[in-house]
Amino acid sequence: MAIRFGIIGTGIMGNAVGRVLKLCPQVEVAALSDLDRDRLEKSGKEFGVSRLYPRYGEMLDAEKLDAVAVATPDHLHTRPVVEALRKGCHVLVEKPLATSQEEAEEIRRVVQKTGKKLQVNFNHRWLSPYHKAKEMILNGEIGEPLIGYARKNNPIYVPTEMIKSWSSRTTPAWFLSCHDIDLMTWWFDADPVEVYAKGVKKVLVEKGFDTYDGIQALVTYDGGKFATYEAVWIYPNTSPYMPDSYMEIIGSSGTLHLDRQAEAVEALVREKFVCPRTFLNYKVFDEWQGAFPAAVRGFLYAIEHDAEPHVTAEDGVRSTAVLEAIHKSLASGKPEKIAIHV
């Protein structure tokens, strides 16, 4: 029997999920929801779905769905996730899980109460270099992981064009560092305990976008491990990288470097130097390949085999706690403590 899926949010990420699901024989994309009627109808035509709802609550009430993908903007995840779980749906939610630790913990409680599957779509865990890093750490090949560094920086096109309607409601840390925080916390396998962050607001504010140009945060973990996270999205649009991404983890007896800048292709074309993205979500002939579709298929496997998703609500709580503390530190100008509530 097909897994009946609904999608809440038919923007970039919601449509990306839909394209993967449409090629999965065990799935029926049954209904879509989005406040933007034009966008909703366009996605309905692409996916051959006629059951379209401007309000996700109406969709959850009217349709008998097995699972829901929530791909709304960052600050609008909690309510649709909670309502879908309570309606008996498994939930695949875009990163971050929520934009406050309190809301993330609320979602975790609902997951525990309902017994439904929830996977945060931190798809970078499915990138083979990052997965290999985890395997090497587990095998003791770098000793005990002690120090980390991560940057994920984008051209200014992202806040001023790609997500211009809601970039003032988020920051480069929420939008970019969340992936790196999830990966580093996974590699450390430790709870974060303190954050000290610095940020700059200048370039984007002058363009009418009330958000940070860039943020750096030092995060300390149990046992004294620490990592520095950098997220900037005011690179000039001439940058070939979307994003410029680099990670390092230093252990007691070894070090790992993970550089994703070029993604294996460097192209000198007529107008500029570009590095086409192929590792995360790329269509090869008639099938989507990369970390993103692998993450979606991993969620389907968890549903079909009653298995624990590879990125759980608990993982979502840890990363959200770090991100919220980053922004508290930016506001206070002081280090902020983190307490993960079980």
Number of C-alpha atoms within 10 A of each C-alpha: 6 11 19 18 23 29 26 30 23 26 17 12 17 22 19 17 21 23 19 20 22 14 13 17 9 13 18 20 24 21 26 29 28 23 14 13 14 10 14 22 20 12 23 21 10 12 18 13 16 13 16 21 21 16 13 23 16 12 21 23 11 12 14 16 22 21 26 26 28 30 27 22 21 20 16 14 23 20 14 21 27 19 16 26 23 17 18 18 26 27 27 25 27 22 27 27 36 31 22 19 24 15 18 24 23 17 26 21 16 17 22 13 11 14 14 20 24 32 27 24 25 25 23 21 23 19 16 13 15 18 15 13 20 19 13 15 21 14 10 15 17 19 16 16 24 19 20 23 19 24 19 26 23 23 20 20 17 19 24 19 10 12 15 13 12 15 22 17 14 18 22 26 28 23 20 23 26 23 21 26 24 23 23 26 20 17 20 23 13 16 20 27 21 21 28 22 24 17 22 15 14 13 16 21 14 9 9 10 20 17 20 23 22 22 22 22 25 18 27 22 20 13 11 12 19 22 23 22 23 24 29 26 28 20 20 11 14 13 16 20 22 22 23 20 21 17 20 18 22 18 19 13 12 14 18 18 13 14 14 18 18 19 15 11 12 13 12 10 8 6 7 10 14 17 18 16 17 16 16 18 17 16 13 10 7 7 12 19 17 19 21 25 23 20 26 21 15 19 24 23 14 17 20 11 8 11 13 14 19 18 20 18 23 21 20 27 27 25 31 27 27 30 25 21 26 28 22 18 21 21 12 12 13 13 18 20 18 20 13 14 9 8
